[in-house]
């Protein structure tokens, strides 16, 4: 199907937006996995009675439960902010994608009916 130059550019832009959106979804999923790991570690810390260790650069170090808990809570807060940021960007891209898709569909519909 032949499209006018404007519609072809919009289709390219839509493909780029959809690619970026997929990247954000992948990034969000990876961040959520990290958040789940932190939440699991915090749960384990609650039931721990003995010594605790943390891994730092491939080395296991003995740590204080409260210090480790604080570090994990801080990291959890940062990760939640990252997820929130990614979700905001994702929503912006989704709106742009939706609007662009509507414009393209309207251009195709107009081309099929002979309107400009």
Secondary structure, DSSP 4 states (H G I P E B T S, - for coil): ----HHHHHHHHHHHHHHHHHHHHHHHHHHHHHHHHHHHHHHHHHHH--S-EEEEETTEEEEE-HHHHHHHHHHHHHHHHHHHHHHHHHHHHHHHHHHHHHHHHHHHHHHHHHT--
